[in-house]
């Protein structure tokens, strides 16, 4: 049964105040990001939606680490990794996140990735460093999508997103 329909039925049978509280809680629950746990209690976040696209698949743990390592042709995954696949309105995006021990390590990994990409031969072009609302991030083009990567706290995030919604998507996830 639809969560909001359940809340409305609860309001009818248990009173307005109690039902309002339940409805508010259900709304907050559905708006919360998806969390993927890893060894040692480490947690990485996946947004439930990006630029109108909904999370359709979440990959975490060893499976996410294996995918990230395969994409980099080596071992780069960290102790906690997650990948989110998003679709909607004929658009798609992939959100990768890896958790480092601290912000400094995440920034170093971001800068190392930018240095490797700037050498060319990796399928990306137009690499540039940008800033939005005080947040530094990199942008590149490749495989028909815009690619953004940035450090947020101890997380290193990579967003690959269709060009038509790229700017709005990166503003949402920064």
N, C-alpha and C positions, 0 to 999 in steps of 0.2 A: 504494500500500500504506500502511496506517496507520503513523504514525511509531513508535508504541510497539511494534507488531508487528515492524517492522524492527529496532528495538533488541533485542527478545527473540531474534530470529533471529541477530543479530550476537553476542549473548552466547553462544548455543549454539555457534556456529562459531569464536569467537575468545577465549573465556575470560571468566570472571566479572568480573575487574577492568576490563578494557578495555570490556566491554559496559556495566558500571555507569557508567563515565565517559561513554560515548556517550549512554546513557539520560538521565543528569543534564543533559547539554548540550541534548538535544532538548527536555526539559521546560522548561529555561530559555528556549530559543528560542521556544517556543510561548507562554510567559507574558510575553514582552517586548512593550511597546507597539509599535504600528506607527509608523514615522517617515516623514514626508513632507518631502522636501528642497525647497529653494527656491533662487532665485538667490543667488549669493554664499556658498553653503554653509549658509545659515540652515536650521534644522530645527525643525519643530513636531511634537508627539506626538499620536497618537490611541490611546487605550486599546484593547486587543483585546476587552474586554468591560466592561460596566457593569451592575451589579445583576442579573446572570444573563442579560443580553442580549448577544448576540454582534455584533461588527462585521460588517455585511453589505455595506457600501459605503463606500469612502474616496474623497473628492474632494479634489484638491489643486491648487495652482498657480493659473493664470489662471482655470480653471473655478470653483474655490472663491471666488476674489476676486470674480468676476462675480456669483455667487449672493449673497455677503455684501453687496456694493454694492446689488444689486437689493432685498434685504430692507430696507435702510436708505434707499432712494430717493436715493442719492448715493454719492460715493466715500469709503468709510471703510476699505476693505481696506488691509492693510499689505504689506510685502515678502514675507511668508510666511504662507499661510493654508491651513487644511485643515478639512474637514467629515467627520464620521463618522456614518453611519446605523446604528442598532442595533435588533435585534429579538430576541424570545424570550419564550416563555411568554405570548403574547398581548399583550405590552407593546412599546413602542417609545420610542426616544430619539434625539435629534440632538445632536451635540457639535461646536461650532464653536470654532476656535482661530485667533487671529491673533498674530503675533510682532511686537513693538515693539523699539525699540533698547535699552530698559532698563526696569526695574521702574517707575520714576517715570512714564514715558509710558503704560505699561499701566494703572497706577492712575488717571492722569488721564483716560484713555479710559473706564475703568469709571465714574468719578464723573460724567463728561460724559453718559454714557448714562443713568445714574440720574437726573440732573437733567432731561433731556429726557422720560424716562418719567414722572417725577413730575408733569409738566404735564398728563397725561391725553391722551386722543384717539389713543392708539397701540395699542389693543387689549389693554392689560395693566392689571391692578388689583392692589391689595394689595401694592404695592411696599414692601419693608422691608429694612433693612440688618441683617445677622446676623453672628454670630461663632461659629466652631466650631474648637476646638483652636488658637486664636490666629489663625485665618485669617478675615479679613473678607470677606463676600460679600453680594450682593443676591439677593433672591428676589422673584418676581412671579408672578401667575397670568394665564393667557391661552390661548386656543385649546384649551381642555380639558387643558392640561398645566401643570406647575410649571416655571418658568424660573429658572435660577440663573446669575449671572455674577460673575466674580472675576478678579483679577490673580494670577498665579503666576509669579514671576520676571519675565521680559520678555513672557510670554504673557498675553493676555486670552482667557478661556474663557467660553463661554456653553453651558449645558446645558439643553435642553428635554426634559422627561421626563414620562411618564404619572404621574399623581398617586399611584397605588397603590404605586409603588416610588420615589417622589421623594426622600424623606429618606435612604433607604439609598444611593441613587445619588449624591447630592451628597456624602455622607460618603466614598464611594469615590474620587471624583475630586478632592476638595480637596487 
